């Protein structure tokens, strides 16, 4: 059985925005754009755009696929997103 941690929804929203922002920063750092990353990840551009814009909650599988397509370790994205707060 896992550990349940309560986190106010505002904190979750802030963390999600930071993660999405970090994904965009990682793409920019590598000269990538969302369409190219979506194609490499095998995902539709409109769906990815909504996930990264924060319009839809991003499933963990999508997050991992995006990280792989960008060429960044998911742990690095999460660490950098936490550091920027």
C-alpha positions as CSV (number, residue, x, y, z in Angstrom):
1,X,0.0,0.0,0.0
2,X,1.3,3.4,-1.0
3,X,1.6,6.6,1.1
4,X,-1.0,9.2,0.6
5,X,0.1,12.8,0.7
6,X,-2.4,15.6,0.8
7,X,-1.4,18.6,-1.2
8,X,-3.7,21.6,-1.8
9,X,-4.9,21.9,-5.4
10,X,-3.2,25.3,-5.7
11,X,0.1,23.7,-5.0
12,X,-0.5,21.0,-7.5
13,X,-1.5,23.5,-10.1
14,X,1.7,25.5,-9.5
15,X,3.8,22.4,-9.8
16,X,2.0,21.3,-13.0
17,X,2.6,24.7,-14.6
18,X,6.3,24.6,-13.5
19,X,6.7,21.1,-15.1
20,X,5.0,22.3,-18.3
21,X,7.2,25.4,-18.4
22,X,10.3,23.2,-17.9
23,X,9.3,20.9,-20.8
24,X,9.0,24.0,-23.0
25,X,12.4,25.3,-21.8
26,X,14.0,21.9,-22.6
27,X,12.5,22.0,-26.1
28,X,13.7,25.5,-26.7
29,X,17.2,24.7,-25.3
30,X,17.4,21.9,-28.0
31,X,16.0,24.1,-30.8
32,X,12.9,21.9,-30.9
33,X,9.3,22.8,-31.5
34,X,6.1,21.2,-30.2
35,X,5.1,19.8,-33.6
36,X,8.4,18.0,-34.1
37,X,8.4,16.6,-30.6
38,X,4.8,15.4,-30.9
39,X,5.7,13.6,-34.2
40,X,8.8,11.9,-32.6
41,X,6.7,10.9,-29.6
42,X,4.0,9.5,-31.9
43,X,1.4,11.8,-30.4
44,X,-1.0,14.3,-32.0
45,X,0.1,17.9,-32.0
46,X,-3.2,19.3,-30.8
47,X,-3.3,17.0,-27.8
48,X,0.3,17.7,-26.9
49,X,-0.3,21.5,-27.3
50,X,-3.2,21.2,-24.8
51,X,-1.2,19.2,-22.3
52,X,1.8,21.6,-22.4
53,X,-0.5,24.6,-22.2
54,X,-2.1,23.2,-19.1
55,X,-5.5,22.9,-20.7
56,X,-5.6,19.2,-20.0
57,X,-4.0,17.0,-17.4
58,X,-1.0,15.2,-18.8
59,X,-0.9,11.5,-18.2
60,X,2.4,10.1,-17.0
61,X,2.9,8.1,-20.1
62,X,2.6,11.3,-22.2
63,X,5.1,13.0,-20.0
64,X,7.5,10.2,-20.3
65,X,7.0,10.0,-24.1
66,X,7.6,13.8,-24.4
67,X,10.8,13.6,-22.3
68,X,12.1,10.7,-24.5
69,X,11.2,12.7,-27.7
70,X,13.0,15.8,-26.4
71,X,16.0,13.7,-25.2
72,X,15.8,14.7,-21.5
73,X,15.6,12.6,-18.4
74,X,12.2,12.9,-16.7
75,X,13.9,13.3,-13.3
76,X,15.9,16.3,-14.6
77,X,12.7,17.9,-15.8
78,X,11.0,17.4,-12.4
79,X,14.1,18.6,-10.5
80,X,14.5,21.7,-12.6
81,X,10.8,22.5,-12.4
82,X,11.0,22.3,-8.6
83,X,14.1,24.5,-8.5
84,X,12.5,27.2,-10.5
85,X,9.8,27.7,-7.9
